[in-house]
């Protein structure tokens, strides 16, 4: 399932990051995920962690809503 993510990662004073991301599939809004206290050395690593978490959540949701039977 292809999807796009749009959002931001915000640095905190304690060397952690917060993030909020909206997910879209084929231009349709799927939902928003918000994260806090992401431990990373910079914003790009924090964004990568958030993206991986969101991808897993979307894949899990799709699997639950559309189970594959063999």
Biopython code that builds the backbone (N, CA, C, O; Angstrom):
import numpy as np
from Bio.PDB.StructureBuilder import StructureBuilder

atoms = [
    (1, "UNK", "N", (0.843, -1.171, 0.000)),
    (1, "UNK", "CA", (0.000, 0.000, 0.000)),
    (1, "UNK", "C", (0.892, 1.239, 0.000)),
    (1, "UNK", "O", (1.581, 1.495, 0.987)),
    (2, "UNK", "N", (0.894, 1.998, -1.068)),
    (2, "UNK", "CA", (1.706, 3.214, -1.088)),
    (2, "UNK", "C", (1.066, 4.310, -0.244)),
    (2, "UNK", "O", (-0.155, 4.465, -0.227)),
    (3, "UNK", "N", (1.899, 5.058, 0.446)),
    (3, "UNK", "CA", (1.384, 6.168, 1.240)),
    (3, "UNK", "C", (2.424, 7.269, 1.327)),
    (3, "UNK", "O", (3.617, 7.040, 1.124)),
    (4, "UNK", "N", (1.950, 8.468, 1.632)),
    (4, "UNK", "CA", (2.812, 9.631, 1.792)),
    (4, "UNK", "C", (2.680, 10.139, 3.215)),
    (4, "UNK", "O", (1.618, 10.035, 3.829)),
    (5, "UNK", "N", (3.767, 10.687, 3.731)),
    (5, "UNK", "CA", (3.772, 11.246, 5.070)),
    (5, "UNK", "C", (4.170, 12.712, 4.993)),
    (5, "UNK", "O", (5.096, 13.082, 4.272)),
    (6, "UNK", "N", (3.457, 13.539, 5.746)),
    (6, "UNK", "CA", (3.776, 14.958, 5.833)),
    (6, "UNK", "C", (3.777, 15.343, 7.297)),
    (6, "UNK", "O", (2.843, 15.010, 8.026)),
    (7, "UNK", "N", (4.799, 16.033, 7.732)),
    (7, "UNK", "CA", (4.828, 16.426, 9.129)),
    (7, "UNK", "C", (6.092, 17.156, 9.493)),
    (7, "UNK", "O", (6.814, 17.660, 8.633)),
    (8, "UNK", "N", (6.350, 17.205, 10.784)),
    (8, "UNK", "CA", (7.510, 17.938, 11.284)),
    (8, "UNK", "C", (8.080, 17.253, 12.508)),
    (8, "UNK", "O", (7.374, 16.585, 13.263)),
    (9, "UNK", "N", (9.372, 17.438, 12.680)),
    (9, "UNK", "CA", (10.075, 16.968, 13.863)),
    (9, "UNK", "C", (10.593, 18.219, 14.571)),
    (9, "UNK", "O", (11.224, 19.078, 13.954)),
    (10, "UNK", "N", (10.321, 18.309, 15.861)),
    (10, "UNK", "CA", (10.692, 19.492, 16.632)),
    (10, "UNK", "C", (11.708, 19.127, 17.716)),
    (10, "UNK", "O", (11.454, 18.237, 18.527)),
    (11, "UNK", "N", (12.855, 19.810, 17.734)),
    (11, "UNK", "CA", (13.834, 19.525, 18.791)),
    (11, "UNK", "C", (13.358, 20.053, 20.143)),
    (11, "UNK", "O", (12.654, 21.060, 20.223)),
    (12, "UNK", "N", (13.760, 19.348, 21.201)),
    (12, "UNK", "CA", (13.457, 19.768, 22.567)),
    (12, "UNK", "C", (14.755, 20.177, 23.256)),
    (12, "UNK", "O", (15.843, 19.926, 22.739)),
    (13, "UNK", "N", (14.640, 20.797, 24.408)),
    (13, "UNK", "CA", (15.820, 21.244, 25.152)),
    (13, "UNK", "C", (16.622, 20.083, 25.723)),
    (13, "UNK", "O", (17.803, 20.242, 26.034)),
    (14, "UNK", "N", (15.988, 18.899, 25.866)),
    (14, "UNK", "CA", (16.662, 17.751, 26.482)),
    (14, "UNK", "C", (17.257, 16.773, 25.466)),
    (14, "UNK", "O", (17.373, 15.581, 25.752)),
    (15, "UNK", "N", (17.630, 17.261, 24.296)),
    (15, "UNK", "CA", (18.249, 16.445, 23.248)),
    (15, "UNK", "C", (17.345, 15.321, 22.743)),
    (15, "UNK", "O", (17.826, 14.278, 22.300)),
    (16, "UNK", "N", (16.061, 15.538, 22.813)),
    (16, "UNK", "CA", (15.080, 14.612, 22.245)),
    (16, "UNK", "C", (14.242, 15.383, 21.240)),
    (16, "UNK", "O", (14.381, 16.597, 21.093)),
    (17, "UNK", "N", (13.372, 14.658, 20.553)),
    (17, "UNK", "CA", (12.552, 15.285, 19.527)),
    (17, "UNK", "C", (11.094, 14.880, 19.703)),
    (17, "UNK", "O", (10.794, 13.791, 20.192)),
    (18, "UNK", "N", (10.198, 15.767, 19.301)),
    (18, "UNK", "CA", (8.774, 15.475, 19.207)),
    (18, "UNK", "C", (8.417, 15.513, 17.733)),
    (18, "UNK", "O", (9.096, 16.177, 16.949)),
    (19, "UNK", "N", (7.367, 14.813, 17.346)),
    (19, "UNK", "CA", (6.964, 14.822, 15.948)),
    (19, "UNK", "C", (5.479, 14.619, 15.772)),
    (19, "UNK", "O", (4.825, 13.955, 16.577)),
    (20, "UNK", "N", (4.955, 15.199, 14.708)),
    (20, "UNK", "CA", (3.564, 15.010, 14.323)),
    (20, "UNK", "C", (3.538, 14.790, 12.817)),
    (20, "UNK", "O", (4.114, 15.563, 12.052)),
    (21, "UNK", "N", (2.862, 13.724, 12.405)),
    (21, "UNK", "CA", (2.870, 13.345, 10.992)),
    (21, "UNK", "C", (1.465, 12.966, 10.551)),
    (21, "UNK", "O", (0.762, 12.223, 11.238)),
    (22, "UNK", "N", (1.063, 13.489, 9.392)),
    (22, "UNK", "CA", (-0.194, 13.100, 8.764)),
    (22, "UNK", "C", (0.124, 12.111, 7.654)),
    (22, "UNK", "O", (1.076, 12.307, 6.897)),
    (23, "UNK", "N", (-0.667, 11.051, 7.555)),
    (23, "UNK", "CA", (-0.449, 10.017, 6.537)),
    (23, "UNK", "C", (-1.570, 10.069, 5.501)),
    (23, "UNK", "O", (-2.737, 10.274, 5.835)),
    (24, "UNK", "N", (-1.188, 9.877, 4.231)),
    (24, "UNK", "CA", (-2.123, 9.889, 3.116)),
    (24, "UNK", "C", (-1.883, 8.674, 2.238)),
    (24, "UNK", "O", (-0.746, 8.230, 2.076)),
    (25, "UNK", "N", (-2.957, 8.138, 1.671)),
    (25, "UNK", "CA", (-2.856, 7.050, 0.707)),
    (25, "UNK", "C", (-3.662, 7.450, -0.521)),
    (25, "UNK", "O", (-4.861, 7.713, -0.434)),
    (26, "UNK", "N", (-2.997, 7.491, -1.652)),
    (26, "UNK", "CA", (-3.640, 7.921, -2.903)),
    (26, "UNK", "C", (-4.349, 9.256, -2.729)),
    (26, "UNK", "O", (-5.433, 9.463, -3.274)),
    (27, "UNK", "N", (-3.741, 10.157, -1.975)),
    (27, "UNK", "CA", (-4.308, 11.483, -1.757)),
    (27, "UNK", "C", (-5.377, 11.556, -0.686)),
    (27, "UNK", "O", (-5.848, 12.644, -0.355)),
    (28, "UNK", "N", (-5.772, 10.398, -0.132)),
    (28, "UNK", "CA", (-6.803, 10.377, 0.908)),
    (28, "UNK", "C", (-6.152, 10.364, 2.286)),
    (28, "UNK", "O", (-5.204, 9.618, 2.529)),
    (29, "UNK", "N", (-6.668, 11.190, 3.177)),
    (29, "UNK", "CA", (-6.136, 11.293, 4.530)),
    (29, "UNK", "C", (-6.405, 10.005, 5.288)),
    (29, "UNK", "O", (-7.541, 9.531, 5.325)),
    (30, "UNK", "N", (-5.355, 9.426, 5.900)),
    (30, "UNK", "CA", (-5.487, 8.207, 6.696)),
    (30, "UNK", "C", (-5.602, 8.561, 8.174)),
    (30, "UNK", "O", (-6.479, 8.058, 8.875)),
    (31, "UNK", "N", (-4.713, 9.427, 8.637)),
    (31, "UNK", "CA", (-4.732, 9.792, 10.047)),
    (31, "UNK", "C", (-3.464, 10.491, 10.465)),
    (31, "UNK", "O", (-2.547, 10.689, 9.668)),
    (32, "UNK", "N", (-3.427, 10.861, 11.729)),
    (32, "UNK", "CA", (-2.286, 11.585, 12.296)),
    (32, "UNK", "C", (-1.652, 10.756, 13.406)),
    (32, "UNK", "O", (-2.340, 10.118, 14.203)),
    (33, "UNK", "N", (-0.344, 10.781, 13.437)),
    (33, "UNK", "CA", (0.416, 10.147, 14.512)),
    (33, "UNK", "C", (1.278, 11.227, 15.149)),
    (33, "UNK", "O", (1.930, 12.013, 14.463)),
    (34, "UNK", "N", (1.264, 11.246, 16.466)),
    (34, "UNK", "CA", (2.106, 12.186, 17.194)),
    (34, "UNK", "C", (3.022, 11.407, 18.116)),
    (34, "UNK", "O", (2.607, 10.441, 18.756)),
    (35, "UNK", "N", (4.277, 11.838, 18.178)),
    (35, "UNK", "CA", (5.275, 11.173, 18.997)),
    (35, "UNK", "C", (5.995, 12.202, 19.838)),
    (35, "UNK", "O", (6.158, 13.353, 19.433)),
    (36, "UNK", "N", (6.425, 11.778, 21.011)),
    (36, "UNK", "CA", (7.233, 12.658, 21.853)),
    (36, "UNK", "C", (8.399, 11.872, 22.425)),
    (36, "UNK", "O", (8.364, 10.645, 22.519)),
    (37, "UNK", "N", (9.403, 12.591, 22.794)),
    (37, "UNK", "CA", (10.601, 12.019, 23.430)),
    (37, "UNK", "C", (11.321, 11.005, 22.550)),
    (37, "UNK", "O", (11.750, 9.958, 23.034)),
    (38, "UNK", "N", (11.457, 11.308, 21.266)),
    (38, "UNK", "CA", (12.228, 10.449, 20.365)),
    (38, "UNK", "C", (13.709, 10.696, 20.653)),
    (38, "UNK", "O", (14.181, 11.830, 20.578)),
    (39, "UNK", "N", (14.426, 9.647, 20.977)),
    (39, "UNK", "CA", (15.855, 9.779, 21.241)),
    (39, "UNK", "C", (16.619, 9.610, 19.929)),
    (39, "UNK", "O", (16.584, 8.550, 19.304)),
    (40, "UNK", "N", (17.308, 10.679, 19.528)),
    (40, "UNK", "CA", (18.093, 10.654, 18.297)),
    (40, "UNK", "C", (19.148, 11.746, 18.368)),
    (40, "UNK", "O", (18.990, 12.731, 19.089)),
    (41, "UNK", "N", (20.225, 11.563, 17.613)),
    (41, "UNK", "CA", (21.305, 12.541, 17.645)),
    (41, "UNK", "C", (21.019, 13.775, 16.791)),
    (41, "UNK", "O", (21.622, 14.828, 16.999)),
    (42, "UNK", "N", (20.088, 13.647, 15.816)),
    (42, "UNK", "CA", (19.694, 14.812, 15.025)),
    (42, "UNK", "C", (18.293, 14.615, 14.459)),
    (42, "UNK", "O", (17.709, 13.537, 14.574)),
    (43, "UNK", "N", (17.766, 15.664, 13.849)),
    (43, "UNK", "CA", (16.383, 15.649, 13.372)),
    (43, "UNK", "C", (16.150, 14.610, 12.275)),
    (43, "UNK", "O", (15.076, 14.012, 12.215)),
    (44, "UNK", "N", (17.140, 14.388, 11.409)),
    (44, "UNK", "CA", (16.928, 13.418, 10.335)),
    (44, "UNK", "C", (16.807, 11.998, 10.887)),
    (44, "UNK", "O", (16.019, 11.204, 10.374)),
    (45, "UNK", "N", (17.574, 11.670, 11.920)),
    (45, "UNK", "CA", (17.451, 10.343, 12.539)),
    (45, "UNK", "C", (16.125, 10.211, 13.289)),
    (45, "UNK", "O", (15.519, 9.140, 13.293)),
    (46, "UNK", "N", (15.676, 11.287, 13.917)),
    (46, "UNK", "CA", (14.378, 11.271, 14.587)),
    (46, "UNK", "C", (13.265, 11.061, 13.563)),
    (46, "UNK", "O", (12.346, 10.279, 13.803)),
    (47, "UNK", "N", (13.340, 11.753, 12.423)),
    (47, "UNK", "CA", (12.335, 11.604, 11.375)),
    (47, "UNK", "C", (12.325, 10.183, 10.827)),
    (47, "UNK", "O", (11.260, 9.634, 10.543)),
    (48, "UNK", "N", (13.505, 9.583, 10.675)),
    (48, "UNK", "CA", (13.602, 8.201, 10.191)),
    (48, "UNK", "C", (12.933, 7.235, 11.171)),
    (48, "UNK", "O", (12.208, 6.331, 10.755)),
    (49, "UNK", "N", (13.173, 7.423, 12.463)),
    (49, "UNK", "CA", (12.534, 6.569, 13.469)),
    (49, "UNK", "C", (11.017, 6.708, 13.424)),
    (49, "UNK", "O", (10.293, 5.713, 13.480)),
    (50, "UNK", "N", (10.541, 7.946, 13.323)),
    (50, "UNK", "CA", (9.097, 8.187, 13.279)),
    (50, "UNK", "C", (8.500, 7.538, 12.042)),
    (50, "UNK", "O", (7.450, 6.901, 12.128)),
    (51, "UNK", "N", (9.149, 7.688, 10.891)),
    (51, "UNK", "CA", (8.640, 7.092, 9.649)),
    (51, "UNK", "C", (8.535, 5.574, 9.781)),
    (51, "UNK", "O", (7.536, 4.987, 9.365)),
    (52, "UNK", "N", (9.544, 4.938, 10.349)),
    (52, "UNK", "CA", (9.509, 3.480, 10.515)),
    (52, "UNK", "C", (8.360, 3.057, 11.427)),
    (52, "UNK", "O", (7.675, 2.073, 11.151)),
    (53, "UNK", "N", (8.150, 3.794, 12.504)),
    (53, "UNK", "CA", (7.037, 3.477, 13.414)),
    (53, "UNK", "C", (5.696, 3.622, 12.708)),
    (53, "UNK", "O", (4.811, 2.781, 12.868)),
    (54, "UNK", "N", (5.548, 4.678, 11.936)),
    (54, "UNK", "CA", (4.279, 4.911, 11.231)),
    (54, "UNK", "C", (4.063, 3.843, 10.163)),
    (54, "UNK", "O", (2.951, 3.337, 10.013)),
    (55, "UNK", "N", (5.108, 3.496, 9.423)),
    (55, "UNK", "CA", (4.976, 2.453, 8.405)),
    (55, "UNK", "C", (4.492, 1.148, 9.037)),
    (55, "UNK", "O", (3.624, 0.474, 8.483)),
    (56, "UNK", "N", (5.049, 0.791, 10.192)),
    (56, "UNK", "CA", (4.607, -0.437, 10.874)),
    (56, "UNK", "C", (3.146, -0.329, 11.294)),
    (56, "UNK", "O", (2.381, -1.281, 11.141)),
    (57, "UNK", "N", (2.758, 0.828, 11.823)),
    (57, "UNK", "CA", (1.366, 1.004, 12.256)),
    (57, "UNK", "C", (0.403, 0.892, 11.079)),
    (57, "UNK", "O", (-0.651, 0.266, 11.191)),
    (58, "UNK", "N", (0.768, 1.505, 9.943)),
    (58, "UNK", "CA", (-0.097, 1.435, 8.759)),
    (58, "UNK", "C", (-0.167, 0.004, 8.247)),
    (58, "UNK", "O", (-1.251, -0.488, 7.935)),
    (59, "UNK", "N", (0.971, -0.668, 8.157)),
    (59, "UNK", "CA", (0.982, -2.051, 7.682)),
    (59, "UNK", "C", (0.171, -2.956, 8.605)),
    (59, "UNK", "O", (-0.560, -3.828, 8.133)),
    (60, "UNK", "N", (0.296, -2.756, 9.918)),
    (60, "UNK", "CA", (-0.497, -3.544, 10.870)),
    (60, "UNK", "C", (-1.988, -3.273, 10.694)),
    (60, "UNK", "O", (-2.801, -4.197, 10.729)),
    (61, "UNK", "N", (-2.339, -2.020, 10.507)),
    (61, "UNK", "CA", (-3.753, -1.655, 10.335)),
    (61, "UNK", "C", (-4.328, -2.275, 9.060)),
    (61, "UNK", "O", (-5.430, -2.823, 9.069)),
    (62, "UNK", "N", (-3.578, -2.185, 7.976)),
    (62, "UNK", "CA", (-4.027, -2.767, 6.709)),
    (62, "UNK", "C", (-4.192, -4.277, 6.861)),
    (62, "UNK", "O", (-5.167, -4.847, 6.373)),
    (63, "UNK", "N", (-3.250, -4.921, 7.530)),
    (63, "UNK", "CA", (-3.318, -6.368, 7.723)),
    (63, "UNK", "C", (-4.555, -6.757, 8.540)),
    (63, "UNK", "O", (-5.198, -7.768, 8.257)),
    (64, "UNK", "N", (-4.880, -5.951, 9.551)),
    (64, "UNK", "CA", (-6.075, -6.243, 10.351)),
    (64, "UNK", "C", (-7.356, -6.021, 9.563)),
    (64, "UNK", "O", (-8.305, -6.797, 9.676)),
    (65, "UNK", "N", (-7.383, -4.948, 8.756)),
    (65, "UNK", "CA", (-8.596, -4.624, 8.007)),
    (65, "UNK", "C", (-8.780, -5.473, 6.762)),
    (65, "UNK", "O", (-9.903, -5.635, 6.282)),
    (66, "UNK", "N", (-7.699, -6.015, 6.237)),
    (66, "UNK", "CA", (-7.746, -6.813, 5.001)),
    (66, "UNK", "C", (-6.918, -8.080, 5.182)),
    (66, "UNK", "O", (-5.868, -8.233, 4.556)),
    (67, "UNK", "N", (-7.386, -8.989, 6.036)),
    (67, "UNK", "CA", (-6.600, -10.214, 6.257)),
    (67, "UNK", "C", (-6.473, -11.039, 4.978)),
    (67, "UNK", "O", (-7.397, -11.130, 4.171)),
    (68, "UNK", "N", (-5.306, -11.628, 4.830)),
    (68, "UNK", "CA", (-5.036, -12.502, 3.682)),
    (68, "UNK", "C", (-5.292, -13.930, 4.122)),
    (68, "UNK", "O", (-4.745, -14.388, 5.125)),
    (69, "UNK", "N", (-6.125, -14.629, 3.369)),
    (69, "UNK", "CA", (-6.387, -16.032, 3.663)),
    (69, "UNK", "C", (-5.742, -16.893, 2.593)),
    (69, "UNK", "O", (-5.765, -16.572, 1.405)),
    (70, "UNK", "N", (-5.175, -17.979, 3.043)),
    (70, "UNK", "CA", (-4.494, -18.897, 2.095)),
    (70, "UNK", "C", (-5.184, -20.228, 2.119)),
    (70, "UNK", "O", (-4.781, -21.145, 1.403)),
]
sb = StructureBuilder()
sb.init_structure("model")
sb.init_model(0)
sb.init_chain("A")
sb.init_seg("    ")
for serial, (resi, resn, name, xyz) in enumerate(atoms, 1):
    if name == "N":
        sb.init_residue(resn, " ", resi, " ")
    sb.init_atom(name, np.array(xyz, "f"), 0.0, 1.0, " ", f" {name:<3s}", serial, name[0])
structure = sb.get_structure()
